[in-house]
Amino acid sequence: MWELYVEGNPYRRGLITGSLTEELFHNQEAIFVSKIDKFVPSKTKQALLRRFLAWYNRKLYLNVPLEYKTEILGLSKYASPDYNYIAEPYLRVLYFHGAHDIGHALQDLALVGCSSFAAWDDKTEDGSLIIGRNLDFYAGDDFAQEKIVSFTNPTEGYKFMSVTWAGMLGVLSGMNEHGLTVTINAGKSKIPLVAKTPISILNREILQYATTIEEAIAIAKKRQVFVSESILVGSAADRKAILIEVSPHNFGVYDVENSNQLICSNHFQSDAYTNDKNNLKHIEESHSQYRYERMEELLDQNPKLTPKIAIDILRNKEGLNDKAIGYGNEKALNQLLAHHAVVFKPEQRLVWVSSNPYQLGEFVAYDLNDIFKNPTKKSLANTELNIEEDPFQYTEAYKNYQAYRQLRQEVLSNIETKNDIDLETLSRLENLNPDYWEAYYLVGKYYYNKGYYTAALNTFEIAKTKEITTVPDEEQVDTYIKN
């Protein structure tokens, strides 16, 4: 992992960040744009998309604080000239900060099935607050390759750390010098009519300017967002965690009563959303409630949380009651696609960040008290506190899962182009990830399209015996069986 330390006023911070990360920045931008090219291969449609984004983002600049626009301007001086056809550098980098929100809003992407939890007092071994989170934002393995653990000492506000990538000044997971933490989990969104404040920018503002839960809520209330998100705020000063639940037309705060444990997946829990149709539908049809119950189950099995136990929970690949549900299933806490996982101990200002791949690598420890006192050390990590890697990455099952992902892409591509697939390949797809419903579904779909209805029916019926991810997925399998 890369470590970055930056200090100074907003423009200077942007310039320094751009200068130090230029090569990584160009690399991330290339990966990101190639994703757009893959989703929208037509040059005509790309031109329409650019015009749409320019229109959609027309008021974005009004909703981003001047400080962050200035920092983005400094950073944009180091953006690649290769993509000026999309937009000039400053606007392009500004747009990229809203890319998560735009993708989430327009496609309701299932790229963001994040899981997080917090425990304190009698629920942890030493009574200290502990927070764990998986960021299941997936923009490809290459995108997640070059993670940055960033430390910022701004001229205004508080010093803070965040886990990020080159070109991103917003915050998805972070902690400040006062032991205030923020992490985000996507909720169910309606498609908004115009871009407002990107959630990563709101998160950044909370981290930089709040020391308590009350201050965090006040900052969140000031901003208008354009997607629905749960912001899990942990506070050393308050010695607990809460959820701030924001959406374009609603705002709620969820504070657990009579409990020292908070669980968050991808649905809202505060009174403000009790009758929200989108949220109720999401609980009923998605994998959010299932992961919520799995976190509950694992926390019940480990009544005294430690950072190591929190990491074991984040790495868990099984379903409820330890059922084998196939690797990569979105009902698992560890879907083997996370950009990063992180564990915070806010009162001690300690944070553990996962190294590649996913949450399986060593969790590297950072002590914020020590780093902000002595930021010029060669390495900022406190390696004595590191938590060992997950041996699963060296197993046959992991190798098979990686092979499954590759073969899955080939099979999907052949189904789309109506090419023939030999029986050996189809059988291999099932055998590489035998507990996963999707393998059988894809094979069944291929048979169905070819008119091999008996074979298709048998395979769809096997898929039905597995843990299918969502209600719409299950309905699709049922429709094929009925047909």
Buried (B, 14 or more C-beta within 10 A) or exposed (E): BBBBBBBBBBBBBBBBBBEBBBEBBBBBBBBBBEBBEEEBEEEEEBEEBBEEBEEBBEEBBEBBBEBBBBBBBBBBBBBBEEBEEBBEBBBBBBBBBBBBBBBBBBEBBBBBBBBBBBBBEEBBBEEBBBBBBBBBBBBEBBBBBBBBBBBBBBEEBBBBBBBBBBBBBBBBBBBBBBBBBBBBBBBBBBEBEBBBBBBBBBBBBBBBBBBBBEBBBEBBEEBBBBBBBBBBBBBBBBBBBBBBBBBBEBBBBBEBEEEBBBBBBBBBBBEBBEEBEBBBEBBEBBBBBBBBBBBBBBBEEBEEBBBBBBBBBBBBBBBBEEEBBBBBBBBBBBBBBBBBBBBBBBBBBBBBBBBBBBBBBBBBBBBBEBBBEEBEEEEBBBEEBBBEBBEBBEEEEBEBBBBBBEBBEEBEEBBEEEEEBEEEBBEBBBEBBBBBBBBBBBBBBBBBEBEBEEBBBBBBEBBBEBBBBBEEBBEBBEEBBEE
